[in-house]
Amino acid sequence: MDADNEVDQTLLQQFSCMGTTDKDELINQLQILVGHNLNEAAAAFFLDMNNWNLQGAVCSYFDFESPYKLPSMSLVKDITIGEGESIPPCTKFTKTWRVQNIGEETWPPGCCLTFSGGDRLCADERIPVLSVSPGSTMDLSVDMVSPQQPGIYESKWRMSTPSGSYFGDVIWVILTVAEGGTLALTQQLSHLSDLGSSPRMDETNINPFGPTSRPSSQTLFQDSVQQTQDSDTNMMC
């Protein structure tokens, strides 16, 4: 029985290796894949922990012993203008979050905000992000377009390193699409306010439920002047 058990264990080990069963060769391959800063004893440890499966050993190494420390990021708050309002179908809008580098090192050049799952609301999957020093915050904005059909949509985004490794908090976009939504309109009015100008009522009626046209203040002023002139002329006659 003991001999049979030993044979079974040997067969399982051979199948798990999915290639060679030479332990020295597996140790050498693991060192090549992750770098020769990993000594033979450590390589043997990770391989043995994964029943001498090379792929499993590589994953374990990068999970627990990788010398490359990932950046740190925390989501501070969602500061999207009009957050909580619904938006009409097929409408452009901007989603903005405030994030903070809570680590001890500056983010490396080449980091991106990356789409990682859910509903695709943006043509770009990766949005370049500037480096952020420790303790500093940054506003991340993504231009999106609402889907064609009304409903509730979710989109997941993550910060990623230049090599594609995710780090920091998960960022969610939860969007309600409905006819008559006001999110885009609220953002447009906010942009006008930021520029120090106000909507021109003679060109654009901001009330979608109001009349299609209305006299401008310039027209009303001109009518008033004309009425005064007509009155003075009648009195002279």
Beta strands, then each sheet from edge to edge (+ up, - down):
strand 1: 74-78
strand 2: 92-100
strand 3: 112-118
strand 4: 126-128
strand 5: 137-145
strand 6: 151-160
strand 7: 166-177
sheet 1: 1+ 2- 5+
sheet 2: 4+ 3- 6+ 7-
end
